[in-house]
């Protein structure tokens, strides 16, 4: 008898494609009764769902190392599922909170924390940095982080303190939460548990933290992959 694996069918596929498809069709609104439309509340909920999944991974001692919208799947109920564990590592049994990469491979440079870029060090807090970038992708409906910069320019400028700017349609309260993920000192970054609570609070307030009616579509674009980085 051959071995078989039963896997969940994910109707909407990758979150990155899901976001970009809605942007292309201009099918996004602040509020809508149409379940096929993408709303501002959906976006905040996606971020909260991913934070919840990451909180669980952290509790199991797993560092994902490749958190990005392309590695999140969206099911028929618009629930996000973390996927692609090809770069993930378990630190549960090694007696350390740090995983140090020894081998070289294509890396998701635009999603990586400074300590990962230059010291090959990965922790739960480097995942938190990547989560902040992922949330920026969500807010911009799938734009490529650091638009206009090459991978090498991203590495240099991030180390010098440059951070993704606040999109005009993103309320300052939400952007400040994302910015906490990009603290240079990894010990000052929040935990996924804290992020989950903060995002849940934003959802409870039901305030328009993302103004899709004024989404500046022309300001954001997508880049094609090159041999320097993983996109």
Secondary structure, DSSP 4 states (H G I P E B T S, - for coil): ----------TT-BHHHHHHHHHHTT-EESS-S-TTSEEHHHHHHHHHHHHHHHHHHHHTTEE-S--SGGGEEE-TTS-EEE---TT-EE-TTTT-S-EE--S-----GGG--HHHHHH-EE-HHHHHHHHHHHHHHHHTTSPPSSTT--HHHHHHHHHTT--PPPPTTB-HHHHHHHHHTT-SSGGGSPPHHHHHHHHHHHHHHT--SB-GGG--GGG-------TT---
